[in-house]
Amino acid sequence: AVPAVVYHPHRHLCLLLLLLLLSLLLGIHATTSPSPSPSVYSTWLHESGASLHQLSVSESGVLATEDLEEGEAFLTVPLSGVFSSLMTRNHPTLGPSLQSASLTPLEEVVIAILHARSDPSSPLQPFAWALPTQPDVPVFWPEDDWETLDSNTRHLVLARQQALKNAATRIQAAIQESEGSFEEVSNMTVEGLLSVCTSFGVEADDGAILLIPLMELMEQEPAE
């Protein structure tokens, strides 16, 4: 099956969300990455075989060219344009060298993203560099900003922070032991990518985690 994103628009919010979508994707918390421009990112989407239905991409962001009905697909992406944990598991050099690392599918898809960021020949590199690495969620807020959170939420945030740190440590250790080529990356970047994949990764029937372009900043459900 070809993964597709189906947007369920709320009657009055659809155009506002779509207007901001790509401009946020390419601009949020990416000061250290060679983020592609909207035109480059749009070109990559089309070259990867993606179809943007009733959408136009410009320097202003993503615009709906027509009203979208609830349940109507507006983005179709082939598997070749999607990050998957299977990319790490089945990679000819990464897979065998990481077998003993006992990574989770979530950690595997983050390693696939990091590998694409480091490989100029990867067809997924524009997607990898466009992903936000410090999402605007409480886990990444300065502790001074936690004053707005109640005590139960603060405990949850602390637990989530520790879980991300532990997973990032496992990923960094696996990268060091692997036979792949990786650029040096901070734990904060790894934790940010983990957070994005945790929130917006899609679990396939075989247990693999998929990350589809543009999903991380939209309200959507994947179609079969």
C-alpha positions as a Markdown table, in Angstrom:
| # | Residue | x | y | z |
|---|---|---|---|---|
| 1 | Ala | 0.0 | 0.0 | 0.0 |
| 2 | Val | 1.1 | 3.5 | -0.7 |
| 3 | Pro | 1.2 | 5.7 | 2.5 |
| 4 | Ala | -1.1 | 8.7 | 2.3 |
| 5 | Val | -1.9 | 11.5 | 4.7 |
| 6 | Val | -5.6 | 12.3 | 5.1 |
| 7 | Tyr | -6.3 | 15.6 | 6.7 |
| 8 | His | -9.6 | 16.0 | 8.5 |
| 9 | Pro | -10.2 | 19.7 | 8.4 |
| 10 | His | -12.1 | 21.6 | 11.0 |
| 11 | Arg | -14.5 | 23.9 | 9.2 |
| 12 | His | -12.8 | 27.1 | 10.1 |
| 13 | Leu | -9.2 | 26.1 | 10.7 |
| 14 | Cys | -8.2 | 24.3 | 7.5 |
| 15 | Leu | -6.8 | 27.1 | 5.5 |
| 16 | Leu | -4.9 | 28.6 | 8.5 |
| 17 | Leu | -3.2 | 25.4 | 9.3 |
| 18 | Leu | -2.2 | 24.7 | 5.7 |
| 19 | Leu | -1.0 | 28.3 | 5.3 |
| 20 | Leu | 1.5 | 27.9 | 8.1 |
| 21 | Leu | 2.5 | 24.3 | 7.5 |
| 22 | Leu | 5.6 | 24.3 | 5.3 |
| 23 | Ser | 6.9 | 27.7 | 6.5 |
| 24 | Leu | 7.0 | 26.3 | 10.1 |
| 25 | Leu | 8.5 | 23.0 | 8.9 |
| 26 | Leu | 11.4 | 24.7 | 7.3 |
| 27 | Gly | 12.0 | 27.4 | 9.9 |
| 28 | Ile | 11.4 | 26.0 | 13.3 |
| 29 | His | 14.5 | 25.3 | 15.5 |
| 30 | Ala | 16.7 | 24.5 | 12.6 |
| 31 | Thr | 19.5 | 27.1 | 13.0 |
| 32 | Thr | 22.3 | 24.5 | 12.7 |
| 33 | Ser | 20.9 | 22.6 | 9.7 |
| 34 | Pro | 21.1 | 23.3 | 6.0 |
| 35 | Ser | 17.3 | 23.5 | 5.8 |
| 36 | Pro | 16.0 | 23.5 | 2.2 |
| 37 | Ser | 14.0 | 26.4 | 0.9 |
| 38 | Pro | 10.3 | 25.8 | 0.2 |
| 39 | Ser | 11.0 | 25.5 | -3.5 |
| 40 | Val | 13.8 | 23.0 | -3.0 |
| 41 | Tyr | 11.7 | 21.0 | -0.5 |
| 42 | Ser | 8.7 | 21.1 | -2.9 |
| 43 | Thr | 11.0 | 19.9 | -5.8 |
| 44 | Trp | 12.2 | 17.0 | -3.6 |
| 45 | Leu | 8.6 | 16.0 | -2.7 |
| 46 | His | 7.7 | 15.8 | -6.4 |
| 47 | Glu | 10.9 | 14.0 | -7.3 |
| 48 | Ser | 10.3 | 11.5 | -4.6 |
| 49 | Gly | 7.0 | 10.7 | -6.2 |
| 50 | Ala | 4.8 | 12.6 | -3.8 |
| 51 | Ser | 1.5 | 14.0 | -5.0 |
| 52 | Leu | 0.2 | 17.2 | -3.4 |
| 53 | His | -3.5 | 17.2 | -4.2 |
| 54 | Gln | -5.2 | 20.7 | -4.3 |
| 55 | Leu | -2.1 | 22.3 | -2.7 |
| 56 | Ser | 0.5 | 24.8 | -3.9 |
| 57 | Val | 3.9 | 25.4 | -2.3 |
| 58 | Ser | 5.5 | 28.8 | -2.3 |
| 59 | Glu | 7.8 | 30.9 | -0.1 |
| 60 | Ser | 4.7 | 31.8 | 1.9 |
| 61 | Gly | 4.1 | 28.2 | 2.8 |
| 62 | Val | 1.5 | 25.6 | 1.8 |
| 63 | Leu | -1.8 | 26.9 | 0.4 |
| 64 | Ala | -5.0 | 25.0 | -0.3 |
| 65 | Thr | -6.0 | 25.8 | -3.9 |
| 66 | Glu | -9.5 | 24.5 | -3.2 |
| 67 | Asp | -11.7 | 23.8 | -0.2 |
| 68 | Leu | -10.9 | 20.4 | 1.3 |
| 69 | Glu | -13.6 | 18.1 | 2.4 |
| 70 | Glu | -13.2 | 16.1 | 5.6 |
| 71 | Gly | -11.5 | 12.8 | 4.9 |
| 72 | Glu | -10.1 | 14.0 | 1.6 |
| 73 | Ala | -6.4 | 13.0 | 0.9 |
| 74 | Phe | -4.2 | 15.9 | 0.0 |
| 75 | Leu | -0.8 | 14.3 | 0.2 |
| 76 | Thr | 0.3 | 10.9 | -1.2 |
| 77 | Val | 3.9 | 9.7 | -0.6 |
| 78 | Pro | 5.5 | 6.5 | -1.9 |
| 79 | Leu | 7.4 | 4.3 | 0.5 |
| 80 | Ser | 10.7 | 5.5 | -1.1 |
| 81 | Gly | 9.9 | 9.0 | 0.3 |
| 82 | Val | 9.3 | 7.8 | 3.8 |
| 83 | Phe | 11.7 | 7.1 | 6.7 |
| 84 | Ser | 11.3 | 3.7 | 8.1 |
| 85 | Ser | 13.0 | 1.8 | 10.9 |
| 86 | Leu | 13.4 | -1.0 | 8.4 |
| 87 | Met | 15.9 | 1.2 | 6.5 |
| 88 | Thr | 18.3 | 0.7 | 9.4 |
| 89 | Arg | 17.5 | -2.9 | 10.1 |
| 90 | Asn | 17.9 | -3.9 | 6.4 |
| 91 | His | 20.8 | -1.7 | 5.5 |
| 92 | Pro | 23.7 | -3.8 | 4.2 |
| 93 | Thr | 26.3 | -2.3 | 6.6 |
| 94 | Leu | 24.2 | -0.7 | 9.3 |
| 95 | Gly | 21.9 | -3.6 | 9.9 |
| 96 | Pro | 24.5 | -6.3 | 10.7 |
| 97 | Ser | 26.7 | -4.0 | 12.7 |
| 98 | Leu | 23.7 | -2.9 | 14.9 |
| 99 | Gln | 22.2 | -6.3 | 15.5 |
| 100 | Ser | 23.6 | -6.6 | 19.0 |
| 101 | Ala | 22.4 | -3.1 | 20.0 |
| 102 | Ser | 18.8 | -4.2 | 20.6 |
| 103 | Leu | 17.4 | -1.0 | 19.4 |
| 104 | Thr | 13.7 | -0.2 | 19.4 |
| 105 | Pro | 11.9 | 0.6 | 16.0 |
| 106 | Leu | 11.7 | 4.2 | 17.2 |
| 107 | Glu | 15.5 | 4.3 | 17.8 |
| 108 | Glu | 16.1 | 2.6 | 14.4 |
| 109 | Val | 14.1 | 5.2 | 12.5 |
| 110 | Val | 16.1 | 8.0 | 14.2 |
| 111 | Ile | 19.3 | 6.3 | 13.2 |
| 112 | Ala | 18.0 | 6.2 | 9.6 |
| 113 | Ile | 17.4 | 10.0 | 9.8 |
| 114 | Leu | 20.8 | 10.7 | 11.2 |
| 115 | His | 22.4 | 8.5 | 8.5 |
| 116 | Ala | 20.5 | 10.4 | 5.7 |
| 117 | Arg | 21.6 | 13.7 | 7.2 |
| 118 | Ser | 25.3 | 12.5 | 6.9 |
| 119 | Asp | 25.0 | 11.1 | 3.4 |
| 120 | Pro | 24.9 | 13.7 | 0.6 |
| 121 | Ser | 23.9 | 10.9 | -1.8 |
| 122 | Ser | 20.8 | 10.0 | 0.2 |
| 123 | Pro | 17.6 | 10.9 | -1.7 |
| 124 | Leu | 16.0 | 11.5 | 1.7 |
| 125 | Gln | 18.5 | 14.1 | 2.9 |
| 126 | Pro | 16.3 | 17.1 | 2.2 |
| 127 | Phe | 13.6 | 15.5 | 4.4 |
| 128 | Ala | 16.1 | 14.6 | 7.1 |
| 129 | Trp | 17.4 | 18.2 | 7.4 |
| 130 | Ala | 13.9 | 19.7 | 7.3 |
| 131 | Leu | 12.8 | 17.9 | 10.5 |
| 132 | Pro | 12.7 | 20.1 | 13.6 |
| 133 | Thr | 15.3 | 19.0 | 16.2 |
| 134 | Gln | 13.9 | 21.0 | 19.2 |
| 135 | Pro | 10.1 | 20.7 | 19.0 |
| 136 | Asp | 8.2 | 23.3 | 21.0 |
| 137 | Val | 7.0 | 20.9 | 23.7 |
| 138 | Pro | 7.5 | 21.2 | 27.5 |
| 139 | Val | 10.3 | 18.6 | 27.5 |
| 140 | Phe | 12.5 | 21.1 | 25.6 |
| 141 | Trp | 11.4 | 24.3 | 27.5 |
| 142 | Pro | 13.8 | 26.0 | 29.9 |
| 143 | Glu | 13.0 | 25.0 | 33.5 |
| 144 | Asp | 12.0 | 28.5 | 34.3 |
| 145 | Asp | 9.0 | 28.1 | 31.9 |
| 146 | Trp | 7.8 | 25.1 | 33.8 |
| 147 | Glu | 6.1 | 27.3 | 36.3 |
| 148 | Thr | 3.0 | 27.3 | 34.1 |
| 149 | Leu | 2.8 | 23.5 | 34.5 |
| 150 | Asp | 1.0 | 21.8 | 37.4 |
| 151 | Ser | 3.0 | 19.4 | 39.6 |
| 152 | Asn | 1.8 | 16.2 | 37.9 |
| 153 | Thr | 2.6 | 17.5 | 34.5 |
| 154 | Arg | 6.1 | 18.5 | 35.7 |
| 155 | His | 6.7 | 15.0 | 36.9 |
| 156 | Leu | 5.6 | 13.6 | 33.5 |
| 157 | Val | 7.9 | 16.0 | 31.7 |
| 158 | Leu | 10.9 | 15.0 | 33.9 |
| 159 | Ala | 10.1 | 11.3 | 33.3 |
| 160 | Arg | 9.9 | 12.0 | 29.5 |
| 161 | Gln | 13.2 | 13.9 | 29.6 |
| 162 | Gln | 14.9 | 11.0 | 31.2 |
| 163 | Ala | 13.4 | 8.5 | 28.8 |
| 164 | Leu | 14.7 | 10.7 | 25.8 |
| 165 | Lys | 18.1 | 11.0 | 27.4 |
| 166 | Asn | 18.4 | 7.2 | 27.9 |
| 167 | Ala | 17.3 | 6.5 | 24.3 |
| 168 | Ala | 19.7 | 9.1 | 22.9 |
| 169 | Thr | 22.5 | 7.5 | 24.9 |
| 170 | Arg | 21.7 | 4.1 | 23.3 |
| 171 | Ile | 21.6 | 5.7 | 19.8 |
| 172 | Gln | 24.9 | 7.4 | 20.3 |
| 173 | Ala | 26.5 | 4.2 | 21.5 |
| 174 | Ala | 25.1 | 2.3 | 18.6 |
| 175 | Ile | 26.4 | 4.9 | 16.1 |
| 176 | Gln | 29.9 | 4.6 | 17.6 |
| 177 | Glu | 29.8 | 0.8 | 17.2 |
| 178 | Ser | 28.2 | 0.8 | 13.7 |
| 179 | Glu | 30.1 | 0.7 | 10.4 |
| 180 | Gly | 28.1 | 3.5 | 9.0 |
| 181 | Ser | 29.3 | 7.0 | 8.3 |
| 182 | Phe | 27.7 | 9.6 | 10.7 |
| 183 | Glu | 28.5 | 13.2 | 11.3 |
| 184 | Glu | 28.9 | 14.2 | 15.0 |
| 185 | Val | 25.5 | 15.1 | 16.4 |
| 186 | Ser | 24.5 | 16.4 | 19.9 |
| 187 | Asn | 22.4 | 14.5 | 22.3 |
| 188 | Met | 19.9 | 17.4 | 22.1 |
| 189 | Thr | 19.5 | 16.8 | 18.4 |
| 190 | Val | 19.0 | 13.1 | 18.9 |
| 191 | Glu | 16.4 | 13.7 | 21.6 |
| 192 | Gly | 14.5 | 16.2 | 19.4 |
| 193 | Leu | 14.3 | 13.7 | 16.6 |
| 194 | Leu | 13.2 | 11.0 | 19.0 |
| 195 | Ser | 10.4 | 13.4 | 20.2 |
| 196 | Val | 9.2 | 14.1 | 16.6 |
| 197 | Cys | 9.2 | 10.4 | 15.7 |
| 198 | Thr | 7.5 | 9.5 | 19.0 |
| 199 | Ser | 4.7 | 12.0 | 18.4 |
| 200 | Phe | 4.2 | 11.6 | 14.6 |
| 201 | Gly | 5.6 | 8.2 | 13.6 |
| 202 | Val | 3.1 | 5.7 | 12.3 |
| 203 | Glu | 3.4 | 2.1 | 13.3 |
| 204 | Ala | 3.0 | -0.3 | 10.4 |
| 205 | Asp | 1.4 | -3.8 | 10.6 |
| 206 | Asp | 4.9 | -5.4 | 10.8 |
| 207 | Gly | 5.9 | -3.2 | 13.8 |
| 208 | Ala | 8.0 | -0.8 | 11.8 |
| 209 | Ile | 7.9 | 2.9 | 12.5 |
| 210 | Leu | 7.3 | 5.2 | 9.5 |
| 211 | Leu | 7.8 | 9.0 | 9.3 |
| 212 | Ile | 5.9 | 10.6 | 6.4 |
| 213 | Pro | 6.9 | 14.1 | 5.1 |
| 214 | Leu | 4.9 | 17.1 | 6.5 |
| 215 | Met | 3.1 | 14.9 | 9.1 |
| 216 | Glu | 4.9 | 16.4 | 12.1 |
| 217 | Leu | 3.1 | 19.8 | 11.9 |
| 218 | Met | -0.4 | 18.7 | 10.8 |
| 219 | Glu | -3.5 | 17.2 | 12.3 |
| 220 | Gln | -3.9 | 14.0 | 10.3 |
| 221 | Glu | -4.5 | 10.3 | 10.2 |
| 222 | Pro | -2.7 | 8.0 | 7.8 |
| 223 | Ala | -4.8 | 6.2 | 5.2 |
| 224 | Glu | -4.4 | 2.6 | 4.3 |
